[in-house]
Amino acid sequence: MPVPPSTATGLEPRLGTTTFVPPL
């Protein structure tokens, strides 16, 4: 199960998916 986006990890949710990817 994917974790919610966190500024601590620097990850943000990708639109239209449940997969979290690092901001480019």
BAFI-3210 file (N, C-alpha, C; in Angstrom, 3 decimals, decimal comma, padded with zeros to 6 digits):
// residues 24
n [1|2|3|4|5|6|7|8|9|10|11|12|13|14|15|16|17|18|19|20|21|22|23|24]
n.u [000,850|000,643|002,366|001,329|002,078|005,049|006,889|009,179|010,308|010,409|008,835|006,214|002,769|001,981|-000,009|-003,137|-002,389|-001,501|001,025|004,006|006,280|009,549|009,870|010,582]
n.v [-001,208|002,151|004,992|008,133|011,352|013,052|015,779|015,296|013,100|013,994|013,185|013,162|012,690|011,006|012,191|010,695|008,181|005,692|005,591|006,804|009,283|010,806|014,371|016,123]
n.w [000,000|-000,928|000,481|001,955|000,416|001,403|002,703|003,897|002,728|000,249|-001,773|-004,206|-005,151|-008,186|-010,822|-011,528|-010,853|-008,329|-007,717|-006,301|-007,211|-007,375|-007,416|-010,445]
ca.u [000,000|001,473|002,299|000,966|003,205|005,637|007,961|010,379|010,887|010,547|008,047|004,885|001,932|001,849|-001,419|-003,802|-001,915|-001,253|002,476|004,658|007,566|010,267|009,644|011,678]
ca.v [000,000|003,362|005,928|009,491|012,215|013,716|016,704|014,745|012,167|014,728|012,508|013,718|011,737|011,185|012,363|009,610|006,874|005,580|005,450|008,049|009,473|012,010|015,532|016,364]
ca.w [000,000|-001,055|001,602|001,553|000,072|002,563|002,353|004,519|001,766|-001,010|-002,811|-004,472|-005,887|-009,640|-011,173|-012,237|-010,398|-006,896|-007,604|-005,916|-007,881|-006,959|-008,276|-011,385]
c.u [000,882|001,298|001,945|002,196|003,736|006,789|009,283|011,098|011,085|009,759|006,705|004,098|001,887|000,363|-001,952|-003,336|-001,740|000,240|003,112|006,038|008,228|010,033|010,839|012,074]
c.v [001,253|004,291|007,316|010,334|012,939|014,594|016,192|013,817|012,847|014,093|013,189|012,738|012,043|011,232|011,157|008,231|006,867|005,429|006,797|008,145|010,745|013,150|015,794|017,826]
c.w [000,000|000,135|001,102|001,273|001,301|002,121|002,916|003,539|000,416|-002,131|-002,997|-005,330|-007,378|-009,986|-011,941|-011,798|-008,894|-006,647|-007,293|-006,556|-007,394|-007,933|-009,184|-011,394]
res [m|p|v|p|p|s|t|a|t|g|l|e|p|r|l|g|t|t|t|f|v|p|p|l]
***
